[in-house]
Amino acid sequence: MTRSWDWATGEGLLGLDNPEKWDAAFERGERSLGTAAIGLAFNCSLEDASPRLVRATQLPDTDQRGFAFTAVGTAARLNGH
């Protein structure tokens, strides 16, 4: 199944399950990286998601940074920490 992620609007990013796609979007300076970090927290292993979540907590956009901290909490909850 082909997944569609809209980095401009954030549509579909809660379903992001590909850490490499997040890395590429980060390098391009895309919007909605914090939103996508939540997707990684839900859909990827903690080992794969963690480095991206840490980077997302340092995003310059305060709203997206807030979503990144939500992603950290989500990952912790899902992994029993």
N, C-alpha and C positions, 0 to 999 in steps of 0.2 A: 504494500500500500504506500502510495506517495503521500507524504505529509506536506502541508503548506503552512509556512510561517511568515507572517507579515511583521517585519521589524519596525515599520513606521507606525503601525496602529497597535501592535502587540497581539493581534488576532492569531490564535493557534499556538502561542508561545508557551502556554501552560502545559502543552503536550510535548514540548521539546524533549527528545530522548537521545540527542546526539551531541556529546560534549565538543566534538570537533566543529560542529556548526556554530556553537556558542563562541568558541575560540576565534573562528573566522569573522563572526559579527563583531566581536570585541576589537579585533585588528582594524576593521573597517570603521569603527566608531559608531556603530548602529545605536539607535534608540532602543528602549525596552529590554535592555540587558538584565535588569533586575527582575523583570517579569519572567524572562526566559530562565533565570536562575531558579525561580520557583519550579518551573517545569523540570529542570535538571534534578532538583531535590526530590520530586515525586517519581521521576522516571528512570533515574540512573543510580548506580551504586554510589555509596558514600565516598568510596575511593575515587571514582571518576568525577563526582560533583564537587567535592570539597575544594580543590584548587580554584575552581571557577567561582564558587561562592565567596571565597576569600577575596578574590579580585573584584567581584561585584560589590562587596561592602565598601570598596574604595572608589566607586563611581562618582564623578563630579555632580551628577544630577541628584538632588536630595530625594526626590520621589523614587527614582530607581534604586538609590542606595537603601531606602526604607524597604522596598520590596526584597532587596538582597538579604536584609536582616530577617525578613519573614521567611525567606528560603532557608537560611541557617537554622532557624527555629523548627521549620518543617522537617529538615533533614535530621535534626537531633531527635525530634519526636518519633519519626518513622524508624529510626535506628536505635531506639531505646536509650538515648543519652540525656 
